[in-house]
Amino acid sequence: MTGQGWELVGAPNARDLGGLVGADGRRIRAGQLLRTPALGRLTDEDLPVLAKLGPACVLDLRAPAEIEVAPADRLAGEPRVVCLPVHDAEHPVFTYVSAVLLGHDLNAYAELARQGTTGAMAAIYRWFVTGESARVGFAEAVRLAAQPENLPLVYHCSAGKDRTGWLTVILLTALGVDEAAIRADYLRNNELTDSLRAVIIEAMRRRQPELDVDAVLPVLEVRAEYLDAGYDEVRRVHGSFDAYLRDGLGLTDETLSALRARLLE
């Protein structure tokens, strides 16, 4: 958030994608695409900042069950709220991440820890490419972003790093941003949430002195290997990211052209 002129204390990894260089050297317009974590932990001081950003639409990628157990999003103004659940009950990582963030007992996830949470996270990113609700949700999200009445668009999941991160990869690739810049934005999550991660782990340690931090850290961080798993799955299934956008997500030339027209300077 340094350099973008605003920050949200209760959403430390919130950021504006404006300024990144896209197709034909054109930059993404500032203040139009805003990626955040869930907004239930915004402070009173954050609300005027959000109001100034003036989101027309808030897109929530969480499943209803996740939304029910989390603090309600704190919103400013009257943005349109759209829920596009990208969730698979077969992947315990989804509920594990929520359990970690909400301070729930993690004993039920001992088997997941034994299997390796790093591998489970990589599997989630592969599922982002092929899973039915992922393909439907991410495709509709791009269509929303291509419509001027939905801009500025705020979009989030729970932690604002995985589903939000992969949707950001999709949007930035469709806008012509190069992979190195996309990767850099993705990996920024860790520095932005460093102090928050320490607080979460310390709170968990107090409740569970025997906590295996190595089993928890992989779901609190983003890692290059997770992103690579998604990219590898795109190449394996579709051959190229462009084919994934068109065949995997069903995005038309019209939608992709509208996205660039709306969001590139």
N, C-alpha and C positions, 0 to 999 in steps of 0.2 A: 504494500500500500504506500510505501514511501515513494514520493514523486507523483502520486495520482491526486493529491490534494484532499484526500479524505481517508478516514479509517473508521472501523466499527470495533469497539472494544470487545463486544460480545461475539464477534465473528472475525477473529484475527486473520484468517486466511481469505477474507473477502477481497476481491480485486476487480478492477476494470480492465477489460481486454483491449481497450482503446490504445492506439499508438503502435500496435504491432503492425509490421509491414506485410501486406497481402499481395494479391495479384497485381501485376503491372506496376509495382512499387507504390501502390496506393495504401494508405494506412487505415486501420479500423477506426471508425469514428469513436471519439471519447464519449463515455457516459451512456452507451447503448447496450452493451453486453456486460453484465455484472455477474460474476460467479461468486457464490457464498456458501457457507454451511447453513444448516437450518437456523431460522431466525428467532427461535424461542428464547435464546439467551442474550438477546440484545439488551443493553442497559437503557435507562431513561435518557441518558445523554446521546445514545446512538440514534434515537428516533428522529430528532431534527435533521441529522445527517442523512438518514434514509429518505426523509421527506424531501430534502433538497435534491437528492438523486432522482426522485420522482418516477419510480417504476410504474409503467402502465400495466405490466403483467408480471406476476410471480409464479414461476413454474417449479413445482415440487415433485421430485422423482421418487419420493418414498412411498412405500405401500401403506394402506390404511392402518394396519396393525402397528407400524412404526410411528405413524403420526399420533395415534391414540395414546401411546405411553410417553411421548415426549412433551415438553412444554410447548404450548401453542405459539406459532409464529407471531412475532410482534411486527405489525405492519404500520406504515405511515400512508395517509391518504386512503384511497379506495381502489387499489390495483385489482385487476382481474386476477383471480387465483385459479391456476390450472394444475390438476394432479395427474401425472402420467407415471404410474407405478412401474419402476424398473426393479423387479424383485423376483427371486426364485426361492420358494420355501425349501427346495431340495439342497440349496447351498447354505449350510449353517453359518458361513461367514457373515451373511447379512444380519442375522440375529445376534451373532457374536459381537459385531461392531457396535450395534445398538446397546447391547448389554454392557459393554465396556464404557461407552459414552455416558450411559445413564447410571452407572455404578451398581449394576446388578451382580448377583452372585455368579461366578464363572465356573463353579464346580461342574455344571452340566456340560461344559465344553472341554473336559479333560481329554476326551478322545481326539478332538480336533487339534488340540495342542500336541498330542503325541504324533499325529499324522504330519504335522508341520503347517503352521499358519502361513508361512511364506508361500508354500506350494498351493495352499488353498486360495490365497489372494491372486496368484497368477491364474488359477483356474477360473476365478470370477471374471478376470479381464478377457479370457477366451470366450466365456459365456456372454459377455457384453456384445460380442460380434455375432454370435449365432443364436442366442436365446430369443424366444419369441417375444416376450414382453420387452426385452431390451431393444430389439429391432423396431417394434411398434412405437415404443416410447421415444427413442432417440430420433426416429424419422419425424414423428409429429412435432418434436421440439424444434427441429430445423425448420419445419414449415411455419411454426409460430414465429420464429425469429425472422423469417422472410416477409412477415406481414407488418406494415408500418404501425398499425394500431396497437401492436404488442411491444413497441419500443418506447422507452428503455425496458429491457427484459432482465429481470433477476431470476437466476435459476440455481437450485440447490437440491442436495439430498440430505443425509444426516450430518456427516462430517465435512462435506464439501470437497472431497478429495478423489473419490473413486468413480461413482456414477457421474458426478459433476465433472470430474477430471476427464473421463472418456467422452462425454458430450462436448467438452471444450476441445478435445482433439478433433472431433468430427467437425465442429463449427469452424475452427481455425484452418483445418485442411481444406474445407469447402471454400474458405475465403482466400486460399492461396498462400497462407503463411507457411514458411519453410519448417521442416521437421525439427531443426535445431532450436528454433525459437519456441516451438510448441513444447518440446521436451523441457526447455528451461522454465517455462511457465508452470508446467506440471510439477517439476521438482521443487519449485519455490515453496510449496506447501510446508515442507519440513522446517525450513527456517522461520516461516511465519507462525508456526504452531509449536515451536520449541518449548516455550515456557508453559503453554497449556498442557502439552504432553507430560511434562515433569509433574505438574499439579495432579493430573489424572492418575499417573503411576503412584505417586505418593499417597493419594487417597485410597487407592486400591491396596497398597501395602499395609495401610493401617487396618483395613478390614480383613485382609488375608495375608498375614505375615509370611506365609509359605509361597506367595505369588511367584510364578515363573515369568519374570519380566521378558525373557526372550520369546515367550509364546504370545505375549501381548503386543510388544512393539511392532510386529509386522502389520497389525491391523490399525495402528495409530499413525503409521508413516505411509508415504508413497515411496516407491522404489523403482529404479530404472527397469528392473526385471519384470515388474508388473506391466509397465507400458510396453515393453518388448514382447510380452506374451500376447497382448492385444494386437500389436502390429503383425506378429508372426501368424496369428490366426487369420487376420485379414488377407495376408498373402497366400496362406494355405488354401483358404476357402474361395477367395475371389481373384487372386492374382495381383491385384493392385487396389489402392485405396479408392481410386476413382470408380472402379467396378463395384467396390463395396458400397459407396454412396448411391450408385445407380441401381444395382441389382440387389444388394443386401438390404438397403434401406428404402429402395423404391423411389428415390428422389429424382424428379424430372429436371431437364435442362431449364425449364421455366422457373422452377423453385430455386435452383442454384444460381441462376442469373439474377433473380429478384433479391436473393440474400446478399449478393455482392453489390447490387445497386443500392440497397438500403444501408449497408453497413460499411462500405469502403468510401473514403473521401475522394 
